[in-house]
Amino acid sequence: MRFQLITSVALVSISLLSISACAEQLKPVTPIKTLASERAIDIDSAQAALMQRLAQTSFFSANFSQQVFDEQHNELQQSQGKLVVKKPTMVYWQTTQPDASLIVSDGDDLWFYDPFIEQATVYTVDASIANTPILLLTSTDEKLWQQYQISQKNSDSYEINSKDVNSRVSKLTLEFVKDSAQLARFIILDSTGQTSVVTLSQVDDSSVIDDKMFDFTLPQGTYLDDQR
């Protein structure tokens, strides 16, 4: 259950940096200004604002606290750990409490490691992108952006809604520190109706991050489920 709850978070982390990586290349098309297209103009404006904001971040590390709620807003789980992300698709997501687990992406492979059961599962990042609609945002293809509706709740909060009913992530809310590009919190509503609230603290976006941090070595005696 733990991996089911945190997988979406790790994949979203990859997508955030992927969006920023292509932000300067992808220029939203502005519709002709008619009454019928006012809503489209608002959507394009929110998309451009979000991409511009994400483009300012190349990497960061932070501590996180995570709460998971069911459809009735009952709390199912709390967890804590460390998150490190680096453009374009490197992620280090270590849960330390209440149970240890690790998700690592080196840009090519995505590893899920559970030390309690001594098992690791690995996927290609490309396969994860193909099977998780929100990760299609890594593409610079404007047609793919049409599968998502982006709205701006206020100057520091954005919502990304999938138009695909089969998407694993139904809605992603990004909240930034006021008037900055620093991500403060993100909220994930998944296809099962569960909501995961991830709050970041002690964010560091200035210290250089060594790529070796994203290398995963299979511990001796660990069972490998290779899905590549």
NUPA-800396 format. One line per field, with one value per atom (N, C-alpha, C): atom name; x, y, z. Coordinates in steps of 0.02 Angstrom, whole numbers. Each point is the difference from the previous one (the first is absolute). Layout:
% residues N
atome	[CA / ...] $
xx	[X / ...] $
yy	[Y / ...] $
zz	[Z / ...] $
This chain:
% residues 228
atome	[N / CA / C / N / CA / C / N / CA / C / N / CA / C / N / CA / C / N / CA / C / N / CA / C / N / CA / C / N / CA / C / N / CA / C / N / CA / C / N / CA / C / N / CA / C / N / CA / C / N / CA / C / N / CA / C / N / CA / C / N / CA / C / N / CA / C / N / CA / C / N / CA / C / N / CA / C / N / CA / C / N / CA / C / N / CA / C / N / CA / C / N / CA / C / N / CA / C / N / CA / C / N / CA / C / N / CA / C / N / CA / C / N / CA / C / N / CA / C / N / CA / C / N / CA / C / N / CA / C / N / CA / C / N / CA / C / N / CA / C / N / CA / C / N / CA / C / N / CA / C / N / CA / C / N / CA / C / N / CA / C / N / CA / C / N / CA / C / N / CA / C / N / CA / C / N / CA / C / N / CA / C / N / CA / C / N / CA / C / N / CA / C / N / CA / C / N / CA / C / N / CA / C / N / CA / C / N / CA / C / N / CA / C / N / CA / C / N / CA / C / N / CA / C / N / CA / C / N / CA / C / N / CA / C / N / CA / C / N / CA / C / N / CA / C / N / CA / C / N / CA / C / N / CA / C / N / CA / C / N / CA / C / N / CA / C / N / CA / C / N / CA / C / N / CA / C / N / CA / C / N / CA / C / N / CA / C / N / CA / C / N / CA / C / N / CA / C / N / CA / C / N / CA / C / N / CA / C / N / CA / C / N / CA / C / N / CA / C / N / CA / C / N / CA / C / N / CA / C / N / CA / C / N / CA / C / N / CA / C / N / CA / C / N / CA / C / N / CA / C / N / CA / C / N / CA / C / N / CA / C / N / CA / C / N / CA / C / N / CA / C / N / CA / C / N / CA / C / N / CA / C / N / CA / C / N / CA / C / N / CA / C / N / CA / C / N / CA / C / N / CA / C / N / CA / C / N / CA / C / N / CA / C / N / CA / C / N / CA / C / N / CA / C / N / CA / C / N / CA / C / N / CA / C / N / CA / C / N / CA / C / N / CA / C / N / CA / C / N / CA / C / N / CA / C / N / CA / C / N / CA / C / N / CA / C / N / CA / C / N / CA / C / N / CA / C / N / CA / C / N / CA / C / N / CA / C / N / CA / C / N / CA / C / N / CA / C / N / CA / C / N / CA / C / N / CA / C / N / CA / C / N / CA / C / N / CA / C / N / CA / C / N / CA / C / N / CA / C / N / CA / C / N / CA / C / N / CA / C / N / CA / C / N / CA / C / N / CA / C / N / CA / C / N / CA / C / N / CA / C / N / CA / C / N / CA / C / N / CA / C / N / CA / C / N / CA / C / N / CA / C / N / CA / C / N / CA / C / N / CA / C / N / CA / C / N / CA / C / N / CA / C / N / CA / C / N / CA / C / N / CA / C / N / CA / C / N / CA / C / N / CA / C / N / CA / C / N / CA / C / N / CA / C / N / CA / C / N / CA / C / N / CA / C / N / CA / C / N / CA / C / N / CA / C / N / CA / C / N / CA / C / N / CA / C / N / CA / C / N / CA / C / N / CA / C / N / CA / C / N / CA / C / N / CA / C / N / CA / C / N / CA / C / N / CA / C / N / CA / C / N / CA / C / N / CA / C / N / CA / C / N / CA / C / N / CA / C / N / CA / C / N / CA / C / N / CA / C / N / CA / C / N / CA / C / N / CA / C / N / CA / C / N / CA / C / N / CA / C / N / CA / C / N / CA / C / N / CA / C / N / CA / C / N / CA / C / N / CA / C / N / CA / C / N / CA / C / N / CA / C / N / CA / C / N / CA / C / N / CA / C / N / CA / C / N / CA / C] $
xx	[41 / -41 / 43 / 59 / 42 / 20 / 23 / 23 / -57 / -60 / -57 / -13 / 11 / -14 / 54 / 63 / 54 / 22 / -21 / 21 / -21 / -62 / -24 / 42 / 20 / 41 / 67 / 32 / 64 / -6 / -52 / -10 / -16 / -39 / -14 / 64 / 45 / 63 / 40 / 0 / 33 / -33 / -65 / -36 / 12 / 7 / 11 / 63 / 55 / 63 / -1 / -37 / -5 / -39 / -52 / -37 / 47 / 39 / 44 / 54 / 22 / 52 / -22 / -65 / -24 / -37 / -3 / -42 / 22 / 65 / 23 / -11 / -7 / -9 / -73 / -45 / -70 / -35 / -26 / -34 / -74 / -43 / -71 / -28 / -46 / -32 / -58 / 1 / -53 / -57 / -61 / -58 / -20 / -37 / -28 / -48 / 4 / -39 / -73 / -41 / -71 / -33 / -64 / -36 / 3 / -4 / 0 / 66 / 54 / 66 / 29 / -40 / 26 / 26 / -35 / 21 / 66 / 8 / 62 / 58 / -12 / 52 / 22 / -47 / 17 / 42 / -18 / 37 / 71 / 8 / 66 / 42 / -31 / 35 / 26 / -41 / 20 / 56 / -5 / 51 / 67 / -1 / 62 / 31 / -42 / 25 / 31 / -31 / 26 / 66 / 3 / 62 / 57 / -15 / 52 / 27 / -44 / 20 / 43 / -21 / 37 / 68 / 5 / 62 / 56 / -17 / 50 / 37 / -25 / 30 / 34 / 64 / 37 / 7 / 1 / 8 / -19 / -16 / -10 / -2 / 13 / -8 / -44 / -35 / -45 / -19 / -20 / -34 / -74 / -35 / -71 / -39 / -62 / -49 / -60 / -27 / -53 / -60 / -59 / -62 / -43 / -30 / -43 / -70 / -50 / -69 / -43 / -53 / -46 / -54 / -48 / -51 / -42 / -4 / -39 / 43 / 61 / 48 / 25 / -4 / 29 / 74 / 42 / 72 / 18 / 36 / 20 / 72 / 42 / 71 / 36 / 53 / 48 / 69 / 42 / 69 / 45 / 65 / 50 / 60 / 39 / 61 / 35 / 38 / 41 / -14 / -4 / -11 / 55 / 30 / 50 / -19 / -3 / -16 / 49 / 14 / 48 / -21 / 0 / -18 / 47 / -26 / -70 / -43 / 25 / -44 / 34 / 38 / 33 / -39 / -15 / -39 / 28 / 4 / 19 / -53 / -42 / -56 / 9 / 22 / 14 / -49 / -41 / -45 / 36 / 1 / 35 / -48 / -59 / -50 / -69 / -43 / 9 / 38 / 5 / 37 / 49 / 57 / 51 / -17 / 10 / -7 / 38 / 13 / 41 / -23 / -6 / -13 / 56 / 31 / 56 / -8 / 8 / 3 / 65 / 37 / 63 / -9 / -63 / -15 / -16 / 24 / -13 / -45 / 18 / -36 / -32 / -57 / -37 / -3 / 32 / 6 / -46 / -33 / -40 / 30 / 23 / 35 / -34 / -18 / -29 / 47 / 38 / 49 / -33 / -62 / -33 / -11 / -23 / -11 / 58 / 51 / 60 / -18 / -36 / -21 / 8 / 22 / 7 / -35 / -36 / -32 / 27 / 16 / 28 / -39 / -14 / -33 / 44 / -10 / 32 / -41 / 33 / -35 / -46 / 22 / -42 / -65 / 3 / -60 / -46 / 28 / -40 / -36 / 35 / -31 / -58 / 10 / -51 / -62 / 9 / -56 / -31 / 28 / -26 / -12 / -62 / -15 / 33 / 5 / 29 / 73 / 34 / 70 / 7 / -55 / 3 / 17 / -4 / 19 / 75 / 37 / 71 / 12 / -51 / 7 / -10 / 32 / -11 / -56 / -35 / -55 / -61 / -19 / -55 / -66 / -7 / -62 / -9 / 56 / -5 / -25 / 19 / -24 / -75 / -30 / -72 / -38 / 36 / -31 / -8 / 26 / -2 / -28 / -36 / -26 / 36 / 33 / 38 / -36 / -12 / -32 / 41 / -8 / 37 / -48 / 7 / -45 / 13 / 64 / 21 / 70 / 34 / 65 / 53 / -11 / 51 / -25 / -57 / -29 / -29 / 15 / -23 / -31 / -48 / -31 / 11 / 20 / 7 / -50 / -49 / -52 / 7 / 0 / 3 / -69 / -2 / -62 / -10 / 50 / -2 / -29 / -57 / -33 / 41 / 48 / 41 / 66 / 10 / 62 / 8 / 60 / 14 / -3 / 14 / -4 / -57 / -53 / -58 / 12 / 30 / 14 / 63 / 40 / 61 / -3 / 7 / 2 / 70 / 29 / 66 / -5 / 31 / -1 / 71 / 14 / 66 / 5 / 61 / 13 / -17 / -31 / -25 / 53 / -20 / 41 / 69 / 3 / 65 / -13 / 55 / -4 / 9 / 3 / 11 / -66 / -1 / -59 / -8 / -59 / -13 / -40 / -47 / -43 / -31 / -11 / -40 / -50 / -58 / -57 / -20 / -4 / -15 / -67 / -46 / -62 / 8 / 0 / 11 / -67 / 5 / -59 / -44 / 28 / -39 / -38 / 11 / -33 / 41 / 60 / 43 / 38 / 10 / 36 / 65 / 54 / 65 / 25 / 13 / 23 / 74 / 43 / 72 / 24 / 24 / 24 / 76 / 33 / 73 / 25 / 59 / 33 / 75 / 35 / 72 / 21 / -34 / 14 / 67 / 42 / 65 / 5 / 1 / 5 / 64 / 51 / 63 / 60 / -3 / 56 / 2 / 60 / 9 / -15 / -36 / -19 / 40 / 36 / 41 / -45 / 11 / -40 / 6 / 54 / 9 / -55 / -33 / -53 / -58 / -5 / -56 / 18 / 60 / 20 / -26 / -32 / -26 / 38 / 26 / 35 / -43 / -16 / -42 / 36 / -29 / 32 / 4 / 52 / 10 / -59 / -26 / -54 / -70 / -3 / -64 / -30 / -64 / -34 / -14 / 15 / -10 / -58 / -48 / -55 / 14 / 29 / 23 / -56 / -31 / -54 / 22 / 66 / 25 / -8] $
yy	[-60 / 60 / 63 / -5 / 59 / 25 / -47 / 20 / 26 / -28 / 25 / 73 / 18 / 68 / 49 / -23 / 48 / -1 / -50 / -3 / 63 / 21 / 60 / 60 / 6 / 57 / 1 / -58 / -3 / 17 / -25 / 13 / 73 / 29 / 72 / 40 / -20 / 35 / 1 / -59 / -4 / 48 / 2 / 41 / 74 / 20 / 71 / 26 / -38 / 22 / -7 / -50 / -9 / 58 / 23 / 58 / 61 / 10 / 59 / -6 / -62 / -10 / 21 / -10 / 16 / 66 / 36 / 60 / 53 / 8 / 53 / -19 / -66 / -22 / 2 / -13 / -6 / 66 / 30 / 64 / -11 / 11 / -10 / 42 / -29 / 36 / 41 / 65 / 44 / 2 / -20 / 0 / 71 / 4 / 64 / 24 / 63 / 26 / 12 / -49 / 6 / -19 / 15 / -18 / -75 / -38 / -73 / -28 / 39 / -26 / 31 / 37 / 32 / -52 / -56 / -52 / -30 / -11 / -28 / 47 / 66 / 49 / -5 / -8 / -6 / -62 / -55 / -63 / 8 / 29 / 10 / 46 / 50 / 47 / -36 / -43 / -38 / -48 / -33 / -47 / 35 / 57 / 38 / 23 / 23 / 23 / -57 / -58 / -58 / -23 / -6 / -23 / 48 / 64 / 51 / -6 / -15 / -6 / -62 / -56 / -62 / 3 / 39 / 4 / 32 / 34 / 33 / -47 / -62 / -48 / -57 / -10 / -55 / -59 / 14 / -53 / 27 / -45 / 19 / -63 / 10 / -53 / 28 / -45 / 23 / -60 / 16 / -49 / 3 / -56 / 1 / -35 / 22 / -37 / -13 / -60 / -21 / -26 / 22 / -25 / -28 / -58 / -32 / -6 / 22 / -1 / -40 / -31 / -35 / 48 / -25 / 42 / 37 / -28 / 31 / 46 / 13 / 44 / -30 / -65 / -34 / -11 / 16 / -9 / -73 / -22 / -70 / -10 / 50 / -11 / 67 / 1 / 55 / -28 / 38 / -22 / 61 / -12 / 53 / -26 / 45 / -21 / 57 / -18 / 48 / -7 / 57 / 2 / 41 / -28 / 36 / -8 / 54 / -3 / 42 / -23 / 36 / -9 / 54 / -1 / -44 / -41 / 2 / -51 / -60 / -52 / -40 / 33 / -34 / 13 / -53 / 5 / -47 / 25 / -40 / 12 / -50 / 6 / -53 / 22 / -47 / 11 / -50 / 3 / -31 / 37 / -23 / -21 / 29 / -16 / -3 / -46 / -51 / -61 / -10 / -57 / 26 / -33 / 20 / -25 / 43 / -20 / 51 / -18 / 43 / -4 / 57 / 4 / 43 / -27 / 36 / -3 / 57 / 3 / 32 / -33 / 28 / 32 / 5 / 29 / -53 / -61 / -56 / -53 / -18 / -51 / 29 / -28 / 21 / -59 / 6 / -54 / 11 / -54 / -1 / -53 / 20 / -47 / -1 / -60 / -10 / -44 / 29 / -39 / -50 / 12 / -45 / -69 / -1 / -64 / -18 / 42 / -11 / -12 / 48 / -5 / 67 / -1 / 59 / -12 / 51 / -4 / 58 / -14 / 52 / 4 / 62 / 15 / 48 / 4 / 54 / 63 / 58 / 63 / 11 / -21 / 8 / -38 / -60 / -40 / 32 / 31 / 34 / 59 / 34 / 57 / -23 / -56 / -25 / -23 / -27 / -29 / 48 / 58 / 49 / 65 / 16 / 59 / 65 / 11 / 64 / 6 / -57 / 3 / 14 / 0 / 19 / 74 / 36 / 71 / 9 / -55 / 5 / 15 / -11 / 11 / 74 / 21 / 68 / 3 / -56 / -4 / 37 / 54 / 41 / -40 / -50 / -40 / -36 / -19 / -35 / 46 / 64 / 47 / 8 / -14 / 7 / -53 / -50 / -52 / 22 / 60 / 25 / 70 / 14 / 68 / 31 / 55 / 34 / 64 / 8 / 60 / 29 / 64 / 35 / 20 / -31 / 14 / 70 / 17 / 67 / 10 / 52 / 16 / -52 / -42 / -48 / -72 / -13 / -67 / -18 / -61 / -23 / -69 / -14 / -66 / -29 / -63 / -36 / -57 / 2 / -51 / -41 / -66 / -43 / -8 / 2 / -12 / -74 / -40 / -72 / -34 / -32 / -33 / -58 / -25 / -56 / 22 / 64 / 26 / -21 / -20 / -18 / 61 / 59 / 62 / 41 / 8 / 38 / 75 / 21 / 72 / 10 / 46 / 19 / 74 / 18 / 70 / 18 / 52 / 23 / 67 / 5 / 62 / 23 / 62 / 29 / 49 / 10 / 53 / 66 / 45 / 62 / 36 / 15 / 38 / -31 / -66 / -33 / -63 / -32 / -62 / -61 / 11 / -55 / -35 / -65 / -39 / -12 / 15 / -8 / -62 / -17 / -57 / -24 / -65 / -24 / -52 / 1 / -41 / -44 / -65 / -46 / -35 / 6 / -40 / -55 / -63 / -55 / -31 / -48 / -28 / -40 / -18 / -37 / 45 / 66 / 48 / 19 / -30 / 18 / 65 / 39 / 63 / -3 / 18 / 1 / 72 / 23 / 69 / -3 / 28 / -2 / 71 / 12 / 66 / -1 / 48 / 3 / 49 / -16 / 44 / -3 / 50 / 5 / -10 / 34 / -5 / 34 / -35 / 26 / -5 / 58 / 0 / 34 / 2 / 32 / -47 / -49 / -47 / -49 / -9 / -45 / -72 / -35 / -70 / -46 / -46 / -48 / -52 / -13 / -49 / -70 / -13 / -67 / -16 / 52 / -11 / -40 / 3 / -32 / -69 / -24 / -68 / -49 / -52 / -52 / -64 / -28 / -65 / -50 / -55 / -50 / -33 / 5 / -31 / -76 / -29 / -72 / -36 / -51 / -39 / 28 / 56 / 31 / -31 / -16 / -27 / 56 / -11 / 51 / -19 / 45 / -6 / 50 / -24 / 43 / 6 / 60 / 13 / 40 / 5 / 39 / -39] $
zz	[0 / 0 / 0 / 34 / 5 / -69 / -43 / -66 / -42 / 8 / -37 / 16 / 64 / 22 / -23 / -4 / -14 / -73 / -38 / -70 / -38 / 9 / -35 / 17 / 63 / 21 / -35 / -4 / -34 / -73 / -33 / -71 / -11 / 45 / -6 / 7 / 45 / 8 / -65 / -35 / -64 / -50 / 0 / -49 / 12 / 63 / 14 / -32 / 7 / -30 / -75 / -25 / -72 / -32 / 34 / -24 / -5 / 53 / 0 / -53 / -15 / -50 / -69 / -15 / -67 / -2 / 56 / 4 / -50 / -9 / -45 / -73 / -14 / -69 / -21 / 48 / -16 / 11 / -53 / 4 / -13 / 51 / -9 / -55 / -38 / -54 / 29 / -12 / 25 / -49 / 21 / -45 / -20 / -55 / -20 / 54 / 18 / 55 / -20 / 14 / -10 / 66 / 7 / 61 / 11 / -54 / 6 / 23 / -8 / 16 / 63 / 38 / 61 / 49 / 7 / 47 / -23 / -65 / -27 / 13 / -5 / 13 / 72 / 46 / 70 / 13 / -32 / 9 / -26 / -59 / -28 / 44 / 28 / 44 / 62 / 30 / 59 / -17 / -58 / -21 / -10 / -33 / -11 / 65 / 47 / 65 / 39 / -1 / 36 / -29 / -66 / -32 / 11 / -1 / 11 / 72 / 46 / 70 / 11 / -29 / 7 / -34 / -53 / -38 / 41 / 54 / 41 / 47 / 6 / 46 / -39 / 13 / -31 / 48 / 65 / 49 / 69 / 45 / 69 / 44 / 64 / 49 / 56 / 34 / 53 / 44 / 61 / 41 / -16 / 9 / -15 / 55 / 7 / 41 / -45 / 5 / -45 / 40 / -19 / 29 / -57 / 12 / -50 / 30 / -39 / 22 / -49 / 26 / -44 / -26 / -36 / -31 / 52 / 61 / 53 / 44 / -23 / 34 / 66 / 6 / 58 / -13 / 48 / -9 / 2 / -52 / -5 / 22 / -12 / 12 / 5 / 40 / 2 / -12 / -34 / -11 / -5 / 8 / -4 / -36 / -27 / -34 / -36 / -50 / -37 / -75 / -33 / -72 / -33 / -53 / -39 / -73 / -37 / -71 / -40 / -59 / -43 / -72 / -37 / -70 / -41 / -48 / -21 / 36 / 16 / 28 / 55 / 42 / 56 / 64 / 36 / 61 / 53 / 61 / 58 / 53 / 13 / 47 / 54 / 59 / 54 / 57 / 14 / 57 / 60 / 55 / 60 / 55 / 2 / 51 / -33 / 21 / 52 / -24 / -66 / -28 / -51 / -4 / -48 / -70 / -50 / -70 / -42 / -62 / -42 / -72 / -32 / -72 / -30 / -52 / -32 / -76 / -32 / -73 / -20 / -43 / -25 / -69 / -21 / -65 / -52 / 12 / -45 / 33 / 61 / 36 / 63 / 18 / 60 / 47 / 59 / 48 / 60 / 21 / 61 / 46 / 58 / 45 / 68 / 22 / 66 / 41 / 46 / 38 / 47 / 21 / 47 / -31 / -62 / -34 / -46 / -1 / -41 / -73 / -27 / -70 / -34 / -63 / -41 / -67 / -24 / -66 / -41 / -63 / -43 / -65 / -21 / -63 / -39 / -65 / -37 / 11 / 2 / 7 / -59 / -60 / -60 / 7 / 28 / 9 / 50 / 52 / 50 / -31 / -44 / -34 / -43 / -35 / -45 / 37 / 60 / 38 / 50 / 9 / 48 / -37 / -15 / -42 / 22 / 65 / 21 / -20 / -9 / -21 / -74 / -36 / -70 / -7 / 55 / -1 / -11 / 1 / -15 / -74 / -40 / -72 / -17 / -54 / -25 / -51 / -9 / -48 / 29 / -32 / 25 / 3 / -43 / 0 / 66 / 31 / 64 / 56 / -4 / 50 / -3 / -57 / -7 / 40 / 25 / 41 / 73 / 16 / 68 / 1 / 52 / 10 / 59 / -10 / 52 / 19 / 64 / 25 / 57 / 11 / 52 / 55 / 59 / 56 / 28 / 6 / 20 / -27 / 19 / -29 / 16 / 51 / 20 / 0 / -31 / 1 / -68 / -23 / -66 / 6 / -43 / -3 / -70 / -2 / -63 / 2 / -44 / -3 / -63 / 7 / -58 / -31 / -66 / -37 / -14 / 16 / -12 / 62 / -7 / 57 / 27 / -39 / 22 / 31 / 8 / 28 / 73 / 20 / 70 / 45 / -28 / 38 / -29 / 37 / -24 / 4 / 56 / 8 / 41 / -22 / 36 / 14 / 64 / 20 / 22 / -28 / 18 / 36 / 58 / 39 / 11 / -18 / 4 / 59 / 23 / 48 / -34 / 36 / -28 / -42 / -62 / -47 / -12 / -2 / -13 / -41 / -21 / -38 / 45 / 66 / 47 / 15 / -12 / 12 / 75 / 27 / 71 / 16 / -44 / 13 / -65 / -7 / -55 / 24 / -31 / 20 / -59 / 10 / -53 / 14 / -46 / 2 / -50 / 23 / -47 / -22 / -45 / -31 / 48 / 59 / 49 / 47 / -6 / 43 / 60 / 8 / 56 / -15 / 52 / -6 / 40 / -32 / 34 / 3 / 61 / 10 / 21 / -41 / 13 / 14 / 61 / 20 / 5 / -31 / -1 / 53 / 28 / 48 / -11 / 25 / -7 / -73 / -44 / -72 / -16 / -37 / -20 / -76 / -34 / -73 / -23 / 44 / -17 / 5 / 44 / 8 / -58 / -28 / -57 / 20 / -42 / 13 / -45 / 29 / -37 / -33 / -65 / -36 / 29 / 37 / 29 / 51 / 26 / 48 / -31 / -66 / -34 / -28 / 18 / -19 / 51 / -23 / 45 / -10 / 54 / -2 / 38 / -33 / 30 / 59 / 60 / 59 / -8 / 27 / -4 / 34 / -32 / 28 / -16 / -37 / -16 / -63 / 2 / -58 / -50 / -63 / -51 / -46 / -5 / -48 / -56 / -54 / -55 / -52 / -3 / -46 / -62 / -10 / -58 / -65] $
